[in-house]
Amino acid sequence: MAVQSWIDILKLSKKTALIHDGKRKIHYLFTDGKEMAEEYDLKTDELIVRKWRNKSTLGGQGQWQIEVGEPLADPVASLNSDVIKENCSNPVFMRKDTQTSFQWRIRNLPYPKDVYSVFAETSDRCIIIKTSNKKYYKKFSIPDIDRIQLPLDNSALSFTHANNTLIVSYKKPKEIITLEQELLKELKKLKGTGEGDVNCKTQ
């Protein structure tokens, strides 16, 4: 039931498509004023970016929050070298999915694989990564699974470690794969405007 309600929310949203730079970019405007922007690779149909934006408390535009893709660089910090910013050797957490798995990469983690423990905390609906040397701890949810209210499954989790990067994978449930395929079919039907085309077609 929850799967259907999320599909309905997506179908009811106002969508704008743009084909640019080898990517299909989709902007969603939901009835509650929230916005979602996605970018798909035109060749592979893989999701590259998903980000969300809410209205601020005063009704203005809020900041984009990245759900999938590289974290945004802070423009203020990059312009002004005097600004205090994170050490570039700190762990960097980002999500980069494949067709069959949700996947997270945590860069700058030099410890060997046997130090890590990765498990789903089903009661809290989150995944926890921790190290036996107490150097790293991360707790995060999978919004896609929360949106359609599926339970977390420890057997879907796996992880590997290479080149100072921990890669955590969660096998997508069949309900998610079906939903993503259905959504992609809908998105491909949208009239995507090309580069320099100002008149964006909306549905």
N, C-alpha and C positions, 0 to 999 in steps of 0.2 A: 504493500500500500504506500509506504513512504517513498519507494522508488518512483511510483506513478506521480505522486504529488510534486516531487522535484522536477520530473520531466515536464509536468504541467506548468510549473513556475518558469522554467526555461522557455517553453513555447509561448507563454503569455508576455514575456519580456519583449521590449522593443530592441531589435537587433540591427546593427549597421555592420556591413562587411567591407573590407578594403584588401585588395591584393597588392602587396608591395614587397620588393626586395626578397622574392622567393618565399614569402610567408602569406598565409591567410590570416588577417587580423579581424577579430570579431569584438564588437563592443555591445554589451547588454545593459539596458536600463530597466530595472525592475520596478514594479508598481509601488514598492515602499521607498523608492528614491535611491536605493543602493545601485552601484555600478560594478560590472565585472568586465575585464578585458582579457581576451585570450589571443595567443598567436600559435598557429600551426605551421609546420613545415609543409610546403606544397607538394614536395616529392614523396615524403614518407607518411604524411598525415599525423606525425607525432606532435604532441602538445609541447611547446617550448616555454611559454609564459602563461601564467594565470595570475591576475592581480585584482584586488577589490578596493573599492573606495566608498566610504559612507559620507553622508552630509555631516558637517561639523555641528557643534551644539548651537551655533549662531545661524545655521542654514547655509553656510558657504561650502566650498569644496574641501573635503578632507584630504589627507595624504593617501597615496596608493600603498596598499599592503600586499607584498609579494607572497603568493601561496605556492607557485611553481616557478622555477627559474632562478637566475642569478640575483642575489640581493642588489638593490640599487645603491650606487655609490652616493655618498652625501655630497651634493654640489658645493655646499658651504665649506665643508672640510677640505675638499680638493682645491678650492680656490684660495683658501687662507691657511698657510702652513702653520700659523700660530695656534690654530684651534686644536684643542685636545682631542685626539682620536684614538681608536683602538689600535693596539700593536698589530702589525701585519702578520706576526707569527701566531696570533691567537687562532683558535679553531674557527673555521668558517663553515656554517651549516646551511645547506641549500637542498632543495628538492628538484630532481630531474627524472621524470618518469620515462618508462619504456612502454611499448604497446601492452605488455602483459603484467608489468609490476609498477607499483609506486616505489620510487627509489630516492634515498637521501644520501648525500655525500657530505662528509665532515672532513674538510682539509686541515692540515697542520696537526695531525694526531700521530706522533712518531712511535707510540708504544706498540709492542708486538700483539698479534691477534688474540693470544690466550689471555690477555689482560681485560678484554672487553666482555661485557655481559649485555645482551640485547633481548628484551622480552616485552610482551604485551600485558599491560595491567588492565584486564577486562572490566573490572568494576569501575575504574576511573576513565575507561575508554581512551587510553593513551599508550604510547610506546615509550619505554625507558631504556636509555643507553647509560651504562656506568662502567667505570674501570675499577679493578681491584686495588690499584695504587692510589685511588681517590683523586686523580688528576682531572677527570672529566665526568660530567653528569648532564644529561639532557632528557627532558620529558616533553613529548609532543603528541598531538592528535593527528588523525587523518581526516581532514574536513570532508572529503568525498564520501567516506564511510559514515561519518556522523550525519551528513545531509540526508542519507537514505536509511539511516538508523539500523545498519547491519552490525552484528556483534564482531568483535575482534577475534582473530584466530591465531594462536601462537604458532601453529604448524605452517602458517603462510609466511612467517618471518625467516629471513636468513641474512647473513652478513659476511663480508670479506674485507681484507685489509691489504692495501698495496700502495706504494709511493706516498707514505704518510697520510693516506686518505682511507677513512672507514666508509665502506659502502653498505648501506642497509637496504634490503629489498623486502617488500611485502607483496606477495602474489595477489593480483587483483581478483576479487570474487567474480563469478560469472555474471552476476547482476550488474556489476560496474562495467564489465566489458560490453555487455549487451546495450546498456545505457549509452556508453561512449560511441558505439557504432551507430546507434539510432540518431544521436545528436549530430554526429559528423555528416550523416546523410542529409539532415535538415540544413546544416550550415552550408553544404555544397550547393543547395538550391538557392541560397541567397545570391542576389545580384551583387557581386563584388565590384566596387569601383576601382579603377586603376590609378597609378601614380599621376598626380596632377589633375585628377578628376575631382572638382570641388563639390559637385552635386552628389552628396552621399545618399545612396538609396537606403531607405529604412523599410522594415517590414513590421 
